[in-house]
Amino acid sequence: MTRWCSRVVPSLFGSRRCALRPQFSSRLTRAKISTHKVVADMQPEEQNRALSNFLSSKPRIILGSGSFGRKAIFKELGIDFEVLKPDIDEKAIRKERPEDLVLALAHAKSAVLRDRIGPVTDPVYLVTADQVVVYRDTIREKPTSEAEAREFISGYGEAPAKTVGGIVVCNLATKKTFESLDIAEVHFKPIPVEVREALIEEGTVFLCAGGLMVEHELIWPLVTKLDGTMDSIMGMGKHVVASLLLEAAASSDD
């Protein structure tokens, strides 16, 4: 699936503030995260220090995604990383629930890249992810026509859009895998026809899941509420991926 598009680059474990600021809350829905007791017991400040210590050892980290947003998030976290694109047939993997779908796709990407990388002896951390947009319980992918784009964009002024992400981190040396869901929800004012048509004419909406960029200069002023974090909307919540990396690193000591 194609990730929800956004142009913002968040700061460490937060989001960079914009001039036009809608109402935000910090709710972040996650699943199967922080199962390792050492990581689960950490306070945010402890996690920041632990991540800094982990990264200071210069671990080999591979991002299994060509997403601009995910690469930007890794850079903001101070991660030195390589990029490998899994190039799987995503349409061949179907699940009814978006939560099941994104995790299945993230695991499939991980499996393909693990085979490509081959056996390793030193710790190597492979990070893969997937994301969909859900509107009124329907999974939305990239719009395939102007008519579909109009339907998508107009609808966001009537009901919120939810981004559902799945993140998987594998320690290739131990073959232990850790996963999490990463969910956010965006509420909008009614979207004017002229804004909708300008977005369609620009054409970027056809490259984005759900057909919308939250941080677009025409859309951002129409955002009224964001449940979650902007980096989650960009395709990879910082707190989530940091927790999973620390869990994977701790698995080397088990």
C-alpha positions as CSV (number, residue, x, y, z in Angstrom):
1,M,0.0,0.0,0.0
2,T,1.1,3.6,-0.6
3,R,1.7,5.7,2.5
4,W,-0.4,8.7,3.4
5,C,1.6,11.7,2.0
6,S,2.8,14.6,4.1
7,R,5.5,17.3,3.7
8,V,6.2,18.0,7.4
9,V,9.5,16.7,9.0
10,P,9.0,16.1,12.7
11,S,11.6,16.8,15.4
12,L,12.8,14.1,17.8
13,F,9.8,12.3,19.3
14,G,7.4,15.1,18.3
15,S,6.2,17.2,15.5
16,R,7.5,20.5,14.3
17,R,5.0,23.2,14.9
18,C,3.5,25.0,12.0
19,A,2.1,28.6,11.8
20,L,-1.4,27.3,11.5
21,R,-2.0,24.9,14.4
22,P,-5.1,22.8,14.7
23,Q,-6.1,21.0,17.9
24,F,-3.9,18.1,18.6
25,S,-4.0,15.2,21.1
26,S,-1.3,12.7,21.9
27,R,-3.2,9.5,21.5
28,L,-1.3,6.8,19.7
29,T,-2.8,3.4,19.2
30,R,-0.2,0.6,19.3
31,A,-0.2,-3.2,19.5
32,K,2.4,-5.8,20.3
33,I,5.0,-3.2,21.3
34,S,7.4,-3.0,24.2
35,T,7.1,-6.7,25.0
36,H,10.7,-6.8,26.2
37,K,10.6,-5.8,29.9
38,V,13.7,-3.6,29.7
39,V,12.1,-1.4,27.0
40,A,8.6,-1.6,28.4
41,D,9.7,-0.1,31.7
42,M,11.4,2.9,30.1
43,Q,10.2,6.5,30.6
44,P,10.4,8.7,27.5
45,E,13.7,10.3,28.7
46,E,15.2,6.9,29.4
47,Q,14.2,5.8,25.9
48,N,15.8,8.8,24.4
49,R,19.1,8.1,26.2
50,A,18.8,4.4,25.3
51,L,18.3,5.2,21.6
52,S,21.2,7.6,21.6
53,N,23.5,5.0,23.2
54,F,22.3,2.3,20.8
55,L,23.0,4.6,17.8
56,S,26.4,5.6,19.1
57,S,27.5,2.0,18.6
58,K,27.0,2.6,14.8
59,P,24.6,-0.4,14.3
60,R,23.9,-1.5,10.7
61,I,20.2,-0.5,10.1
62,I,18.4,-1.2,6.9
63,L,15.2,0.7,6.0
64,G,13.2,-1.5,3.7
65,S,11.3,1.4,2.1
66,G,12.0,4.1,-0.5
67,S,9.4,6.4,1.2
68,F,10.6,10.0,1.4
69,G,8.7,10.5,4.7
70,R,10.2,7.4,6.3
71,K,13.7,8.4,5.2
72,A,13.2,11.8,6.6
73,I,12.0,10.4,10.0
74,F,15.1,8.2,10.2
75,K,17.4,11.2,9.5
76,E,15.6,13.2,12.2
77,L,16.2,10.3,14.7
78,G,19.9,10.5,13.8
79,I,19.9,7.0,12.3
80,D,22.6,6.1,9.8
81,F,20.9,3.7,7.5
82,E,20.8,1.9,4.2
83,V,17.8,1.7,1.9
84,L,16.6,-1.5,0.2
85,K,13.3,-1.6,-1.6
86,P,11.4,-4.9,-1.3
87,D,9.3,-4.5,-4.5
88,I,6.7,-7.0,-3.6
89,D,3.3,-7.5,-5.3
90,E,1.2,-5.9,-2.6
91,K,-2.1,-6.6,-4.5
92,A,-1.4,-10.3,-4.0
93,I,-1.8,-9.9,-0.2
94,R,-5.3,-9.1,0.9
95,K,-6.8,-8.9,4.4
96,E,-10.2,-7.6,5.5
97,R,-9.0,-5.6,8.5
98,P,-6.6,-2.8,7.8
99,E,-4.6,-3.6,10.9
100,D,-4.0,-7.2,9.6
101,L,-3.2,-6.0,6.1
102,V,-0.5,-3.5,7.0
103,L,1.3,-6.0,9.3
104,A,1.0,-8.7,6.7
105,L,2.5,-6.5,4.1
106,A,5.3,-5.3,6.4
107,H,6.2,-8.9,7.3
108,A,6.1,-9.9,3.6
109,K,8.5,-7.0,2.8
110,S,10.8,-8.1,5.6
111,A,10.8,-11.8,4.4
112,V,11.7,-10.8,0.8
113,L,14.6,-8.6,2.0
114,R,15.9,-11.1,4.5
115,D,16.2,-13.6,1.7
116,R,18.0,-11.0,-0.4
117,I,20.4,-10.1,2.4
118,G,21.2,-13.6,3.4
119,P,22.8,-14.9,6.6
120,V,24.5,-12.5,8.9
121,T,26.5,-13.0,12.1
122,D,26.8,-9.4,13.5
123,P,23.5,-7.6,14.5
124,V,21.7,-6.1,11.5
125,Y,18.4,-4.4,12.0
126,L,15.9,-4.5,9.2
127,V,12.9,-2.1,9.4
128,T,9.9,-2.5,7.1
129,A,6.5,-0.8,7.2
130,D,3.2,-0.3,5.4
131,Q,0.3,2.1,5.7
132,V,-3.2,2.5,4.5
133,V,-5.8,5.2,4.8
134,V,-9.2,4.2,6.2
135,Y,-12.3,6.4,5.6
136,R,-15.6,5.2,7.1
137,D,-14.3,1.7,7.5
138,T,-13.2,1.5,3.9
139,I,-9.5,1.1,2.9
140,R,-8.4,3.7,0.5
141,E,-5.5,3.5,-1.9
142,K,-4.3,6.0,-4.5
143,P,-7.1,7.5,-6.5
144,T,-7.2,6.1,-10.1
145,S,-9.2,8.9,-11.7
146,E,-10.2,12.5,-11.2
147,A,-13.7,11.4,-10.3
148,E,-12.3,9.2,-7.5
149,A,-10.0,11.9,-6.3
150,R,-12.9,14.3,-6.1
151,E,-14.9,11.7,-4.1
152,F,-12.0,11.1,-1.7
153,I,-11.1,14.7,-1.1
154,S,-14.7,16.0,-0.6
155,G,-15.4,13.2,1.8
156,Y,-12.7,14.3,4.3
157,G,-14.8,17.3,5.2
158,E,-17.6,15.0,6.3
159,A,-15.8,12.4,8.3
160,P,-12.2,11.9,9.6
161,A,-9.6,9.9,7.9
162,K,-7.5,7.4,9.8
163,T,-4.0,6.2,8.9
164,V,-3.2,2.7,9.9
165,G,0.5,1.7,9.8
166,G,2.3,-1.5,10.6
167,I,6.0,-1.5,11.5
168,V,8.2,-4.6,11.7
169,V,11.8,-4.7,13.0
170,C,13.9,-7.8,12.6
171,N,17.3,-8.5,14.2
172,L,18.8,-10.5,11.4
173,A,21.4,-12.1,13.6
174,T,19.0,-13.5,16.2
175,K,16.1,-13.8,13.6
176,K,13.8,-12.3,16.3
177,T,11.1,-10.0,14.9
178,F,9.1,-7.2,16.7
179,E,6.0,-5.5,15.3
180,S,3.6,-2.7,16.1
181,L,0.6,-0.9,14.8
182,D,0.8,2.9,14.5
183,I,-2.5,4.7,14.1
184,A,-3.5,8.3,13.8
185,E,-6.7,10.1,12.8
186,V,-7.2,13.5,11.1
187,H,-10.3,15.7,11.2
188,F,-11.0,18.5,8.6
189,K,-13.2,21.4,8.0
190,P,-15.3,21.1,4.8
191,I,-12.9,21.2,1.9
192,P,-13.8,23.9,-0.6
193,V,-14.4,23.0,-4.3
194,E,-11.6,25.3,-5.4
195,V,-9.1,23.6,-3.1
196,R,-10.2,20.2,-4.3
197,E,-9.8,21.2,-7.9
198,A,-6.4,22.8,-7.3
199,L,-5.1,19.6,-5.7
200,I,-6.4,17.5,-8.6
201,E,-4.9,19.9,-11.2
202,E,-1.5,19.8,-9.3
203,G,-1.6,16.0,-9.6
204,T,0.2,15.0,-6.5
205,V,-3.0,13.5,-5.0
206,F,-2.7,10.6,-7.5
207,L,0.5,9.5,-5.8
208,C,-0.9,9.4,-2.3
209,A,-3.0,6.9,-0.4
210,G,-6.3,8.4,0.2
211,G,-5.5,11.2,-2.3
212,L,-4.5,13.8,0.2
213,M,-1.4,15.4,1.7
214,V,-2.1,16.7,5.3
215,E,0.7,19.2,5.1
216,H,-0.2,20.7,1.8
217,E,-0.4,24.5,2.0
218,L,-4.0,24.3,0.9
219,I,-5.0,21.5,3.2
220,W,-3.2,22.3,6.5
221,P,-5.4,25.3,7.4
222,L,-8.4,23.0,7.1
223,V,-7.1,20.5,9.7
224,T,-9.1,20.9,12.9
225,K,-7.8,17.9,15.0
226,L,-5.1,15.3,14.8
227,D,-5.2,12.3,17.1
228,G,-1.7,10.8,17.1
229,T,1.5,12.3,15.7
230,M,2.5,13.8,12.4
231,D,5.3,11.3,12.0
232,S,2.7,8.5,12.3
233,I,0.8,10.1,9.5
234,M,4.1,10.3,7.5
235,G,4.3,6.5,7.7
236,M,6.5,5.8,10.8
237,G,5.9,7.0,14.3
238,K,9.2,7.9,15.9
239,H,8.4,6.5,19.3
240,V,7.1,3.3,17.8
241,V,10.1,2.6,15.6
242,A,12.6,3.6,18.4
243,S,10.9,1.2,20.8
244,L,11.0,-1.6,18.3
245,L,14.7,-1.0,17.5
246,L,15.5,-1.1,21.2
247,E,13.6,-4.3,21.6
248,A,15.4,-5.9,18.7
249,A,18.8,-4.7,20.1
250,A,17.9,-6.1,23.6
251,S,17.1,-9.4,22.0
252,S,20.8,-9.8,21.2
253,D,21.5,-10.1,24.9
254,D,18.7,-12.6,25.7
